[in-house]
Amino acid sequence: MLSQNRRRPSNIRTTFLLACAVLASCTPLPPAPPPAPVAPAIMPAPAWQQPGVRVLHIAPQESLLTITVRRGGALARLGHDHVIASRTLQGVVAPALGRAQFQFRLDEMSVDEESLRQAAGLTTTPSADAIAGTRHNMLVRVLEAERYPWVSIDARRTGDKEVLEADITLHGVTRTLQLPVRIEQAAEGRGLQASGSLLLKQSDFGIVPFAVLGGAMAVQDQMELAFRIAARQEVSAPGSGANPGR
């Protein structure tokens, strides 16, 4: 009986630590005062965009970029994989030059839309509080979105028509990567759709993947970026980049 009583505080302490780990990784801090409204930024015209060069403008309502991050660590079973999505892409494509440039804001990304979780084959179902906590941790503790609010991608055609060379800027760091892409052009060159995916490492951009309990509960370093982009000659949606300029 005495030995059982001695083990009991240890068991309680272990359970308490596990509960703290789950809470730290999934629940939000007390809500901060809402930020002041910010007018949508218009992306400056790329340096390669010259007078007379026909460009297509990305249609954000028809485009989607997702980033899938997966759980890791010895206690991974207590966490969730996540899908983060942007539906506010803005930018331009110049088919004749084989160039494209677009960007999106981190604080406009959604976390764990149910339809996107299903499409990614994720089987767990995080609660609303867990999703809110994940978004807070992502923006504040991991990506430092207030300091580095934008992600930008500047891509150019290579000798392989199915691979673009892309400069990806995230967290203030730019990396040049090979970006597999499938492009379908509309009749008369008035529009196109581009899709593709690639694997990235958070650490390549100076990001420390979220972890608690010394890494027993963590987010894997590797993440998958996938995109489906629609662009056409005229886009009137706010923030679409239809009138690039400073």
C-alpha contacts under 8 A as a table, 3 or more apart, distances in Angstrom:
res1	aa1	res2	aa2	distance
1	M	4	Q	5.12
1	M	5	N	6.25
2	L	5	N	5.11
2	L	6	R	6.30
3	S	6	R	5.05
3	S	7	R	6.33
4	Q	7	R	5.18
4	Q	8	R	6.28
5	N	8	R	5.20
5	N	9	P	7.47
6	R	9	P	6.42
6	R	10	S	7.48
7	R	10	S	5.31
7	R	11	N	6.32
8	R	11	N	5.10
8	R	12	I	6.21
9	P	12	I	5.01
9	P	13	R	6.04
10	S	13	R	5.06
10	S	14	T	6.22
11	N	14	T	5.14
11	N	15	T	6.24
12	I	15	T	5.14
12	I	16	F	6.10
13	R	16	F	5.01
13	R	17	L	6.21
14	T	17	L	5.18
14	T	18	L	6.29
15	T	18	L	5.17
15	T	19	A	6.20
16	F	19	A	5.10
16	F	20	C	6.19
17	L	20	C	5.02
17	L	21	A	6.19
18	L	21	A	5.03
18	L	22	V	6.34
19	A	22	V	5.21
19	A	23	L	6.17
20	C	23	L	5.05
20	C	24	A	5.93
21	A	24	A	5.09
21	A	25	S	6.21
21	A	212	V	6.16
21	A	213	L	6.58
21	A	217	M	7.32
22	V	25	S	5.31
22	V	26	C	6.02
22	V	27	T	7.99
22	V	78	L	7.15
22	V	79	G	7.31
23	L	26	C	5.35
23	L	27	T	5.33
24	A	27	T	6.20
24	A	212	V	7.49
25	S	133	G	6.95
25	S	134	T	6.85
25	S	137	N	7.51
25	S	211	A	7.76
25	S	212	V	7.25
26	C	129	D	7.10
26	C	130	A	4.35
26	C	131	I	6.93
26	C	132	A	7.55
26	C	133	G	4.60
26	C	134	T	5.47
27	T	129	D	5.73
27	T	130	A	5.29
27	T	131	I	7.81
27	T	132	A	6.67
27	T	133	G	3.95
27	T	134	T	7.09
28	P	31	P	7.68
28	P	129	D	7.11
28	P	130	A	7.69
28	P	132	A	5.91
28	P	133	G	3.83
28	P	134	T	7.41
28	P	136	H	6.04
28	P	137	N	7.53
29	L	133	G	7.40
29	L	136	H	7.71
40	P	238	P	7.47
40	P	239	G	5.73
41	A	239	G	6.42
42	I	239	G	5.76
42	I	240	S	7.54
42	I	241	G	5.69
42	I	243	N	7.61
42	I	244	P	6.33
42	I	245	G	6.97
42	I	246	R	7.43
43	M	90	Q	7.18
43	M	91	G	6.71
43	M	103	Q	7.76
43	M	241	G	5.78
43	M	244	P	5.70
43	M	245	G	6.70
43	M	246	R	7.52
44	P	244	P	5.13
44	P	245	G	4.52
44	P	246	R	5.27
45	A	49	Q	6.47
45	A	244	P	4.77
45	A	245	G	5.33
45	A	246	R	7.66
46	P	49	Q	5.35
46	P	101	Q	7.11
47	A	50	Q	7.65
49	Q	53	V	6.64
49	Q	94	A	7.96
50	Q	53	V	5.67
53	V	94	A	7.31
53	V	96	A	7.94
54	R	94	A	6.29
54	R	95	P	7.98
54	R	96	A	7.74
55	V	92	V	6.24
55	V	93	V	5.45
55	V	94	A	4.56
55	V	95	P	7.23
55	V	233	Q	6.77
56	L	92	V	5.55
56	L	93	V	5.04
56	L	94	A	6.30
56	L	95	P	7.95
56	L	190	R	7.53
56	L	191	G	6.71
56	L	231	A	5.50
56	L	232	R	4.69
56	L	233	Q	4.52
56	L	234	E	7.10
57	H	90	Q	7.72
57	H	91	G	6.06
57	H	92	V	4.55
57	H	93	V	6.35
57	H	231	A	5.07
57	H	232	R	5.37
57	H	233	Q	5.92
57	H	234	E	6.38
57	H	235	V	6.12
57	H	240	S	7.11
57	H	241	G	6.56
57	H	242	A	5.84
58	I	63	S	7.62
58	I	89	L	7.09
58	I	90	Q	5.77
58	I	91	G	5.48
58	I	92	V	5.77
58	I	93	V	7.39
58	I	102	F	8.00
58	I	229	I	6.96
58	I	230	A	5.80
58	I	231	A	4.08
58	I	232	R	6.54
58	I	235	V	7.29
58	I	240	S	6.38
58	I	241	G	7.36
59	A	62	E	5.53
59	A	63	S	6.26
59	A	89	L	7.63
59	A	90	Q	7.38
59	A	229	I	7.65
59	A	230	A	5.71
59	A	231	A	5.46
59	A	232	R	7.11
59	A	235	V	6.16
59	A	237	A	7.55
59	A	240	S	6.40
60	P	63	S	4.96
60	P	64	L	7.43
60	P	87	R	5.89
60	P	88	T	5.10
60	P	89	L	5.14
60	P	90	Q	6.44
60	P	230	A	7.72
60	P	237	A	7.78
60	P	240	S	6.35
61	Q	87	R	6.61
61	Q	88	T	7.34
62	E	229	I	7.09
62	E	230	A	5.89
63	S	87	R	6.25
63	S	88	T	7.87
63	S	89	L	7.02
63	S	227	F	7.70
63	S	228	R	5.53
63	S	229	I	4.49
63	S	230	A	5.52
64	L	85	A	7.05
64	L	86	S	5.96
64	L	87	R	5.13
64	L	88	T	7.90
64	L	89	L	7.52
64	L	227	F	5.71
64	L	228	R	5.28
64	L	229	I	6.36
65	L	85	A	5.63
65	L	86	S	5.21
65	L	87	R	6.79
65	L	89	L	7.92
65	L	225	L	7.26
65	L	226	A	5.76
65	L	227	F	4.24
65	L	228	R	6.38
65	L	229	I	7.88
66	T	83	V	6.61
66	T	84	I	5.54
66	T	85	A	4.29
66	T	86	S	6.38
66	T	224	E	7.99
66	T	225	L	5.78
66	T	226	A	5.30
66	T	227	F	6.27
67	I	83	V	5.75
67	I	84	I	5.12
67	I	85	A	6.34
67	I	223	M	6.61
67	I	224	E	5.45
67	I	225	L	4.54
67	I	226	A	6.46
68	T	81	D	7.52
68	T	82	H	5.80
68	T	83	V	4.52
68	T	84	I	6.33
68	T	120	A	7.96
68	T	223	M	5.67
68	T	224	E	5.16
68	T	225	L	6.68
69	V	81	D	5.91
69	V	82	H	5.39
69	V	83	V	6.51
69	V	219	V	6.87
69	V	220	Q	6.81
69	V	222	Q	7.18
69	V	223	M	4.94
69	V	224	E	6.85
70	R	80	H	7.21
70	R	81	D	4.33
70	R	82	H	6.36
70	R	219	V	5.88
70	R	220	Q	5.66
70	R	222	Q	8.00
70	R	223	M	7.26
71	R	76	A	5.57
71	R	79	G	6.43
71	R	80	H	6.02
71	R	81	D	5.33
71	R	217	M	7.54
71	R	218	A	5.90
71	R	219	V	4.60
71	R	220	Q	5.69
72	G	75	L	7.42
72	G	76	A	4.90
72	G	216	A	7.72
72	G	217	M	6.32
72	G	218	A	5.03
72	G	219	V	5.41
72	G	220	Q	5.33
73	G	76	A	5.17
73	G	215	G	5.85
73	G	216	A	4.51
73	G	217	M	4.99
73	G	218	A	5.50
73	G	219	V	7.85
74	A	215	G	7.90
74	A	216	A	4.89
74	A	217	M	6.65
75	L	78	L	5.81
75	L	79	G	7.59
75	L	216	A	5.36
75	L	217	M	5.24
76	A	79	G	5.43
76	A	80	H	7.67
76	A	216	A	7.36
76	A	217	M	5.63
76	A	218	A	7.09
77	R	80	H	7.62
78	L	217	M	7.81
79	G	217	M	7.29
80	H	124	T	6.52
80	H	125	T	7.85
80	H	126	P	6.82
81	D	122	L	6.86
81	D	124	T	7.80
82	H	111	V	7.13
82	H	112	D	5.87
82	H	117	R	7.42
82	H	122	L	7.96
83	V	111	V	5.98
83	V	112	D	5.05
83	V	113	E	7.42
83	V	116	L	6.82
83	V	117	R	6.25
83	V	120	A	7.79
84	I	109	M	6.45
84	I	110	S	5.66
84	I	111	V	4.60
84	I	112	D	6.17
85	A	109	M	5.26
85	A	110	S	5.19
85	A	111	V	6.49
86	S	89	L	6.78
86	S	104	F	7.09
86	S	106	L	7.95
86	S	108	E	6.80
86	S	109	M	4.68
86	S	110	S	6.54
87	R	109	M	7.30
88	T	104	F	6.17
88	T	105	R	7.72
88	T	108	E	7.29
88	T	239	G	7.81
88	T	240	S	7.74
89	L	102	F	6.61
89	L	103	Q	5.82
89	L	104	F	5.05
89	L	240	S	7.03
90	Q	102	F	5.41
90	Q	103	Q	5.66
90	Q	104	F	6.54
90	Q	239	G	6.37
90	Q	240	S	4.53
90	Q	241	G	5.30
91	G	100	A	7.60
91	G	101	Q	5.54
91	G	102	F	3.98
91	G	103	Q	6.41
91	G	240	S	6.57
91	G	241	G	5.21
91	G	242	A	7.88
92	V	100	A	5.79
92	V	101	Q	5.63
92	V	102	F	6.39
92	V	231	A	7.55
92	V	241	G	7.00
93	V	98	G	7.84
93	V	99	R	5.91
93	V	100	A	4.22
93	V	101	Q	6.53
93	V	231	A	7.16
94	A	97	L	5.48
94	A	98	G	5.97
94	A	99	R	5.22
94	A	100	A	6.12
95	P	98	G	4.91
95	P	99	R	6.54
96	A	99	R	7.91
97	L	157	R	7.89
98	G	156	R	5.55
98	G	157	R	4.82
99	R	154	D	7.65
99	R	155	A	5.76
99	R	156	R	4.47
99	R	157	R	6.38
100	A	154	D	5.93
100	A	155	A	5.17
100	A	156	R	6.44
101	Q	152	S	7.46
101	Q	153	I	5.70
101	Q	154	D	4.38
101	Q	155	A	6.19
102	F	152	S	5.83
102	F	153	I	5.54
102	F	154	D	6.68
103	Q	150	W	6.72
103	Q	151	V	5.50
103	Q	152	S	4.16
103	Q	153	I	6.20
104	F	108	E	7.80
104	F	150	W	5.73
104	F	151	V	5.56
104	F	152	S	6.69
105	R	108	E	5.48
105	R	109	M	7.08
105	R	149	P	5.59
105	R	150	W	4.61
105	R	151	V	6.36
106	L	109	M	5.48
106	L	139	L	7.29
106	L	145	A	6.23
106	L	149	P	5.62
106	L	150	W	6.06
106	L	151	V	7.05
107	D	139	L	6.95
107	D	145	A	6.74
107	D	149	P	6.96
110	S	113	E	7.00
111	V	131	I	6.53
111	V	134	T	7.74
111	V	135	R	6.36
112	D	116	L	6.86
112	D	117	R	6.10
112	D	131	I	6.79
113	E	116	L	5.36
113	E	117	R	6.26
114	E	117	R	5.09
114	E	118	Q	6.28
115	S	118	Q	5.19
115	S	119	A	6.23
116	L	119	A	4.94
116	L	120	A	6.14
117	R	120	A	5.14
117	R	121	G	6.28
117	R	122	L	5.32
117	R	123	T	7.85
118	Q	121	G	5.05
118	Q	122	L	5.89
118	Q	123	T	7.48
119	A	122	L	7.75
126	P	130	A	5.74
126	P	131	I	6.37
127	S	130	A	5.03
127	S	131	I	6.24
128	A	131	I	5.11
128	A	132	A	6.20
129	D	132	A	5.06
129	D	133	G	6.09
130	A	133	G	5.04
130	A	134	T	6.08
131	I	134	T	5.04
131	I	135	R	6.22
132	A	135	R	5.20
132	A	136	H	6.25
133	G	136	H	5.11
133	G	137	N	6.11
134	T	137	N	5.21
134	T	138	M	5.97
135	R	138	M	5.06
135	R	139	L	6.15
136	H	139	L	5.38
136	H	140	V	5.85
136	H	141	R	7.59
137	N	140	V	5.37
137	N	141	R	4.98
137	N	142	V	6.35
137	N	210	F	7.92
138	M	141	R	5.97
138	M	142	V	5.02
138	M	143	L	5.87
138	M	144	E	7.94
138	M	210	F	8.00
139	L	142	V	6.15
139	L	143	L	5.19
139	L	144	E	5.66
139	L	145	A	5.12
139	L	146	E	7.78
140	V	143	L	6.31
140	V	144	E	4.95
140	V	145	A	6.30
140	V	146	E	7.50
141	R	144	E	6.10
141	R	210	F	7.76
142	V	207	I	6.62
142	V	208	V	6.62
142	V	209	P	6.75
142	V	210	F	6.38
143	L	148	Y	7.40
143	L	171	H	6.34
143	L	207	I	6.88
144	E	147	R	5.58
144	E	148	Y	6.09
144	E	149	P	7.78
144	E	171	H	7.41
145	A	148	Y	4.82
145	A	149	P	4.54
145	A	150	W	7.74
145	A	171	H	7.91
146	E	149	P	5.57
148	Y	170	L	7.59
148	Y	171	H	5.42
148	Y	172	G	6.27
150	W	170	L	7.25
151	V	168	I	7.47
151	V	169	T	5.69
151	V	170	L	5.09
151	V	171	H	7.63
152	S	168	I	5.91
152	S	169	T	5.24
152	S	170	L	7.04
153	I	166	A	6.40
153	I	167	D	5.63
153	I	168	I	4.61
153	I	169	T	6.42
154	D	166	A	5.50
154	D	167	D	5.13
154	D	168	I	6.66
155	A	164	L	6.07
155	A	165	E	5.52
155	A	166	A	4.10
155	A	167	D	6.29
156	R	164	L	5.50
156	R	165	E	5.41
156	R	166	A	6.45
157	R	160	D	7.58
157	R	161	K	6.76
157	R	163	V	7.10
157	R	164	L	4.92
157	R	165	E	6.48
158	T	161	K	6.55
158	T	163	V	6.55
158	T	164	L	5.73
158	T	165	E	6.51
160	D	163	V	5.41
160	D	164	L	7.65
161	K	164	L	7.41
162	E	180	P	5.84
162	E	181	V	5.29
162	E	182	R	6.03
162	E	183	I	7.80
163	V	178	Q	6.42
163	V	179	L	5.44
163	V	180	P	4.41
163	V	181	V	5.69
164	L	178	Q	5.89
164	L	179	L	4.97
164	L	180	P	6.31
164	L	181	V	6.88
165	E	176	T	6.83
165	E	177	L	5.88
165	E	178	Q	4.83
165	E	179	L	5.93
166	A	176	T	5.46
166	A	177	L	5.36
166	A	178	Q	6.23
166	A	179	L	6.28
167	D	174	T	6.26
167	D	175	R	5.59
167	D	176	T	4.38
167	D	177	L	6.52
168	I	174	T	5.38
168	I	175	R	5.39
168	I	176	T	6.29
168	I	177	L	7.50
169	T	172	G	6.29
169	T	173	V	5.37
169	T	174	T	4.14
169	T	175	R	6.54
170	L	173	V	5.43
170	L	174	T	6.49
170	L	205	F	6.32
171	H	205	F	6.33
171	H	206	G	7.10
171	H	207	I	7.23
172	G	205	F	7.65
173	V	205	F	5.32
173	V	206	G	7.08
174	T	205	F	7.22
175	R	204	D	7.76
175	R	205	F	7.48
179	L	196	G	7.46
179	L	197	S	7.26
179	L	198	L	6.57
180	P	196	G	5.76
180	P	197	S	6.62
180	P	198	L	7.16
181	V	194	A	6.51
181	V	195	S	5.54
181	V	196	G	4.52
181	V	197	S	7.38
182	R	194	A	5.49
182	R	195	S	5.31
182	R	196	G	6.22
183	I	192	L	6.89
183	I	193	Q	5.73
183	I	194	A	4.42
183	I	195	S	6.72
184	E	192	L	5.49
184	E	193	Q	5.22
184	E	194	A	6.43
185	Q	189	G	6.19
185	Q	190	R	7.86
185	Q	191	G	5.98
185	Q	192	L	4.15
185	Q	193	Q	6.45
186	A	189	G	5.54
186	A	190	R	6.02
186	A	191	G	5.06
186	A	192	L	5.46
187	A	190	R	6.47
187	A	191	G	7.61
189	G	192	L	7.36
190	R	232	R	5.71
190	R	233	Q	5.73
191	G	230	A	7.43
191	G	231	A	5.44
191	G	232	R	3.99
191	G	233	Q	6.41
192	L	230	A	5.91
192	L	231	A	5.47
192	L	232	R	6.52
193	Q	228	R	7.09
193	Q	229	I	5.55
193	Q	230	A	4.51
193	Q	231	A	6.46
194	A	227	F	7.83
194	A	228	R	5.77
194	A	229	I	5.15
194	A	230	A	6.58
195	S	226	A	7.51
195	S	227	F	5.37
195	S	228	R	4.36
195	S	229	I	6.26
196	G	226	A	5.76
196	G	227	F	5.66
196	G	228	R	6.93
197	S	224	E	7.01
197	S	225	L	5.43
197	S	226	A	4.08
197	S	227	F	6.34
198	L	224	E	5.87
198	L	225	L	5.51
198	L	226	A	6.64
199	L	222	Q	6.71
199	L	223	M	5.76
199	L	224	E	4.58
199	L	225	L	6.24
200	L	204	D	7.76
200	L	222	Q	5.65
200	L	223	M	5.34
200	L	224	E	6.19
200	L	225	L	7.19
201	K	204	D	5.45
201	K	205	F	7.45
201	K	221	D	5.36
201	K	222	Q	4.41
201	K	223	M	6.08
202	Q	205	F	5.59
202	Q	206	G	6.84
202	Q	207	I	5.14
202	Q	208	V	6.84
202	Q	209	P	6.63
202	Q	221	D	5.40
202	Q	222	Q	6.41
202	Q	223	M	7.24
203	S	206	G	4.98
203	S	207	I	4.89
203	S	208	V	6.00
203	S	209	P	7.39
203	S	221	D	6.59
204	D	207	I	7.26
209	P	218	A	7.19
209	P	219	V	5.71
209	P	220	Q	6.73
209	P	221	D	5.84
210	F	218	A	5.71
210	F	219	V	5.52
211	A	214	G	6.93
211	A	215	G	5.07
211	A	216	A	7.40
211	A	217	M	5.64
211	A	218	A	3.99
211	A	219	V	6.32
212	V	215	G	5.40
212	V	216	A	6.51
212	V	217	M	5.45
212	V	218	A	6.36
213	L	216	A	5.34
213	L	217	M	6.42
214	G	217	M	7.74
215	G	218	A	5.36
220	Q	223	M	7.37
232	R	235	V	6.97
234	E	242	A	6.87
235	V	240	S	6.73
235	V	242	A	5.64
236	S	240	S	7.15
236	S	242	A	6.49
237	A	240	S	5.58
237	A	242	A	7.90
238	P	241	G	7.84
239	G	242	A	7.69
241	G	244	P	5.31
